[in-house]
């Protein structure tokens, strides 16, 4: 007991996290188009492998809703065997990045891009999962999912099968949303588990005509990638998916770690070590042919709020998932798919950063533009290209902000015209600078004061020298440049 002074608290917290993780692991797997057991395997690895490693002591890893869309597209495009290779390569890349000290640099990624990424994922996830809610197959592309959604929802009222699915899915969302308003004793059971359990009970009791989870057994679901599958990495498509997996999984995990650090007073996250831990977990998941993992803020917050003190809680939660998957897999066959879809619709809605948009709108509207463009690009094109568009736009915005420049012109009607530049003069501001300077009187001397500049790039310097030569070409029109350079 001396080595585990917080065992009682960690044990209790592990049960809470297990009950939160169980329906989410299954739901993410089903939404990703893979066997339900693969979601459980990723959750098990997140507990038993990543859980014992150093990095962030209290955050919990497993399959995440944020990668559902990308995993579904990868499985559809390349097949389930190649998914294991992609996840394996992602893990090895994360380990290499952590070993090189790149973990802390993920904190430099624009928050607006990350929020936009999550918003885009949330929109695609909601649109895609509303189709299983009404018992229909979702279209392949994001725009098609949004375009056909009204027709699918209206058509649900014309079919008893679709109506039963819609009732179970909507009921699941309602229970999850309202659960937090119940008395504390009732909330001892996590809302997601209660919602799925209630939907399962109702569907079985009424023998509802809805789709249910298919189970093939834990060992049967394990599919280590074949040697032939590794050859697929030579193509640009799988390589782009590896990069996307690495970027999104790493950013989400490290942002989650920063959020979890704000929830407790224990040891802070070692970002490079956490990236290595996530990479190790993804490497093992890849070998087993399972889903990719990230640190998940929902499970991590539940772990902290349940009183966890050490990593023992997250290791034990992985053990409980293993015991359930090994001993009670048949229970999964009773779970209605619309209930899991409803659970993920709620998870997708929580990815929409509505509060963040409100805060940014007050003082950083340019960041709102980056967020919105990233989200729309993900919905309209795909995950990888949408994130690249967001990153490119954030870099352009940062360059524009960094080139902040103020140009003051003082003309007293007599004597020289005074023009003072302050800030950062870069080529991005050349049109503004030259338009103002070329509009100065041509028949009077000009005093150009550059002492307020923090930075003057080569393009601006050359342009100012050329302007000064032109303005001083005629008699009685000299330009006097004041500079500290």
Secondary structure, 3 states (H helix, E strand, C coil): CCCCCCHHHHHHHHHHHHHHHHHHHHHHHHHCCCCHHHHHHHHHHHHHCHHHCCCCCCCCEECCHHHHHHHHHHHHHHCHHHHHHHHHHHHHHHHHHHHCCCHHHHHHCCHHHHHHHHHHHHHHHHHHHHHHHCCCCCCCCHHHHHHHHHHHHHHHHHCHHHHHHHHHHHHHHHHHHHHCCCCCCHHHCCHHHHHHHHHHHHHHHCCCCCCECCCCCHHHHCCCCCHHHHHHHHCHHHHHHHHHHHHHHHHHHHHHHHHHHCCCCCCCCCHHHHHHHHHHHHHHHHHHCCCCCEECHHHHHHHHHCCCCCCHHHHHHHHHHHHHHHHCHHHHHHCEHHHHHHHHHHHHHHCCCHHHHHHHHHHCHHHHHHHHHHHHHHHHCCHHHHHHHHHHHHHHHHHHHHCCEEEEEECCCCCCEEEEEEEEECHHHHHHHHHHHHCCCCCCCEEEEEEEEEEECHHHHHHHHHHHHHHCCCCCCCEEEECCC
